């Protein structure tokens, strides 16, 4: 049975509103093994919404199933290092039914000689 509000009841609603961003994904998505939406559906959406290509990395892990990462990120950091980072640093923060959005801050130091 639905409870009706009384005159003495007080209600408060707070919302943080921001514009929906296009693209909705900047650097990467981590998809849990039991996420409500699969990798194929996300890849199709990314292909429609974004000009930048994303790479699919499938993982053999009980929590993390897939990683979708902007191809430009993989030009700056080796895939194995990115996967190790996700498994060590991000995986403990998520459940197998979640999808996490990553904004990555990757800094590369280059040095040259004999130029």
GIFENFEN-V898003 format. One line per field, one symbol per residue. ss: DSSP state (A for helix, B for strand, O for the rest). phi: phi as a letter, one per 30 degrees, with the letter a starting at -180 (. if undefined). psi: psi as a letter, one per 40 degrees, with the letter a starting at -180 (. if undefined). A space follows every 50 residues. Layout:
ss = ???
phi = ???
psi = ???
This chain:
ss = OOOOOOOOOOOOOOOOOOOOOOOOOOOBBBBBOOOOOOAAAAAAAAAAAO OOOBBBBBOOOOOBBBBBBBAAAAAAOOAAAAAAAAAAAAAAAOOOOOBB BBOOOOOOOOOOOOO
phi = .ddcdcdddbbbbbbccbdddcddbccabccdecddbcddddddddddcb dddcccccccbdcccbbcbeeddddcbdedddddddddccedcbcdccbc ccccccbcccbbbhc
psi = hhhiiideiiihhhhhhiihhhiehddihhhidfiehidddddddddddi dhiiihhhigiddhdihhihdddeedhidddddddddddddeeiieeihh hhhhghhhhihiif.
